[in-house]
Amino acid sequence: MLSSRKDPALPRWFCNYLPESKHLCTPKFLLLTLDSKLVDCSGTSMSTISTHILDVARGAPAGGVAVALATQNTDESWTELSHAWTDDDGRVKPFFLVSEPLQSGIYRLVFDTEPYFAGLEVDSFFPQVIIVFRVEDAAQHYHVPLLISPYGYSTYRGS
């Protein structure tokens, strides 16, 4: 159990970077393990969301694409949780280290594809791709890949 700065389970070098008065176990403190699992201070696994984009027309990853993660509110409006850009391998992982654990609910990823295709000097039909999905189990990891081309896209739940 990771409970405080003096917890022997934490590496000594890690504790040296924390102010003396701070405890690690706050509602907003999350730890990313080496196997890309997000855990809270009790060691409980938490939901993470990752994505990658493959440009199937080029047969290559789509790097530099802006991606936003949002959650749906009870009034059906959306609240952005975070945003990032895909790396050279077309990936965002783990998707946005948000300050709060993900809860069960409806989420969406918004991919800003128009600048990507414009940078390639390729006309495209979809300026954005929006994927809406449900997180049911807060302990699971959700991988949502996107396959794009200038005139179409596809997605699925990955692993």
N, C-alpha and C positions, 0 to 999 in steps of 0.2 A: 504494500500500500504506500503510495507517495503522498505523504501527509504534510510535510513541512520542510523548511530549508535544512533542518538537521536530520532529515530522513536518510539513513545509511543506504537505501536502495538507489539514491541518486548519485551519479558520478561527482566526485569532489570538484572537478573543473567546472561542472554545470552550476553547482551551488555558489561558486566564487563570483559568478556574474549577477547574482541576485542581491538586492539590497537587504541588509540585516533584518529590517522590520517586515519584509514581505514573506508571506506564506505562499507556498505553491498551490495549495488547494483553495482556489477561489473559483467561483462559478465560471469564470472566463479563461482559466488556465487549462490548456489542452496540450498533450504531448504526442508528437509524431514518432512512432517507433521505426526501427530500421526496415521493417517489412511493410512500411507505408500504412500502418493501422493507426488510427487516431484513438487515443484513450484519454479518459479523464483522470483525475488524481486518484481515484479508487482503483484504477486499472481496468475499468469497464470499457470495452470497445464501443466506439461511436460511429455513426454514419459518416461516410465521406463520399464525395461525388467526384469522379474524374471523367475526362473526356479526351478524345483525340479526333483529329480531322484528317481524312485521306482524300486527296483530290484524285478521283478515279480516272478523270480524263488525262491527267499527266502521269498517273501511277506513282505519285509522290505525296509525302505529308504536306499539309497546308500550314505553314508557319506564319506567325505574325497576325493571326486572326483574333480580333477582340471578342471575348466571350463574357457574358454577364450571367450570374446565377441569381434568381429571385424566388421568393416564396409567395404563395397566394394567401391573402388575408381572408377572414371570414366574410367580408363584404365583396369578395371576388376581385379586389384590387391587388396589385403586386407590390412587394417591397424588395428592392435589390439588396442582396446580402453581400455581394462582392463582385469583382470583375478581374479579368486577367487576359493575357494574350497567349496564344499557343506558341510553344517553343519550336526550334528547327525540326523537331521530330513530330510536329503537329499535336503535341500533348499539353494538357494542363493536368498535373497530378501532384499531390492530391488536390483535388479541385478546391481552391480557395480555402485557406485556413481561416474559417469564419470564427468570430469571437465567441459564439454560442454553439452548443451542440445542435445538430440538426434534429428536428422533431419529425414525427410522422406528419404527412401532409402532401400538398401539391406543390411542385417546383417547376421552374422552367429555366432552360438555357437559351440565351439569345446569342446567335452567332452573327457577327457583322461581316458578311461575305463579300459585299460590294467592293470595298477597298482592296481586298485580296485579289479579286479577278481584275480590277482596274490596274493594279500593279503589274499584272501579267499581260496587260493590254488585250484582255479578252472580254467580250460582251457577255453579260450574264442576265438571267431572268429573275433570280431571287436576290434582292439586296440584303435580306436577312433570312436566316433560318431560325425558327422558334420551335423548340421541342418542349412539350409539357409532359411531365411524368409524375408518378406517385411514389413517395417514400413510405413504406409500410412498417419496416422493421428498423428501428433506430440503431441496431447493432450491425447491420449489413453495410457493405460497400456497394455503391451504385456506379457502374461505368456506363456512360452513354456516348458511344461513338457516333460520328457523323461522316457519311460518305457523300462527297459533293462532286458536282460537275457544273458547267456553266448553265445547264438547263434542267437540272434535276438534283434530288438528294434522297438519301435513305438513312435510316437509323435503326437501332435495335438495342436491347439491353445486353451489354457485354459482361465480362467477368473481371 
